[in-house]
Amino acid sequence: MALQICIQYRDQPVTYDVTSQDEEIYHLRLTGRENKRNEDYVPEKVVIRRKGKIWISDLENYEELVNSLTKEIWSFNANHNSIL
């Protein structure tokens, strides 16, 4: 089973498959969603560098998406560290 991250983006659940390119870079690929209209567009690929930099392949501003991803990652990290 692959690692996935699910977030709320524009009031809809969005799921990305997460794969590691190397120790420092992770690729997120959109799963199970088709972009039917331009205003509903969700970026299909996101790249995250372990030191906190997030790249989205498009040139538009996706601050809301980046904030949702960041919040979910921090939440996971906080929950995971409290278990250890």
Secondary structure as UniProt FT lines:
FT   STRAND          3..9
FT   TURN            10..11
FT   STRAND          12..20
FT   STRAND          25..30
FT   HELIX           38..40
FT   STRAND          45..49
FT   TURN            50..51
FT   STRAND          54..56
FT   HELIX           63..83
//
